[in-house]
Amino acid sequence: MNTHVSGAHGECIAAAFLSLKGYEVLEKNFRYARREIDLVARDGDSIVAVEVKMRRGSRYGRAVEAVDRRKIARIQLALTGLVRSAHRGLTPRVDLVAIDVTEGGHRMVVEHYIGIS
């Protein structure tokens, strides 16, 4: 499975997971100023930019380890533009959904990190 297909699967898993938690998923793959937000969701009075990382196997480490401060800063910039244009009055936040799948796909762990910075 290539990374594009794997990423799309990860975003579908994350969207379903967040919906089960009561989030309203508003958009997928939102772009602003050449930056992308994997999922845009609403959680009460918050507009949430959700970064989704999915890793198969442990060869490259856990999914959560793939998000650095530079990536978060790019997401925050896109979120600022989104709030200015369409979601004024909502509190912006960046979350991470990390999905780790074991070799062979026998086990999947989904972790939700709220308010990463």
Protein Blocks (a to p, Z undefined) as FASTA:
>chain_A
ZZklmmmmmmmmmmmmmmmnopacfbghiaeehiacfbacdehjaccdddddddedjkno
pfklmpcfklmmmmmmmmmmmmmmmmghiacddddddddddehilaccddddehiZZ
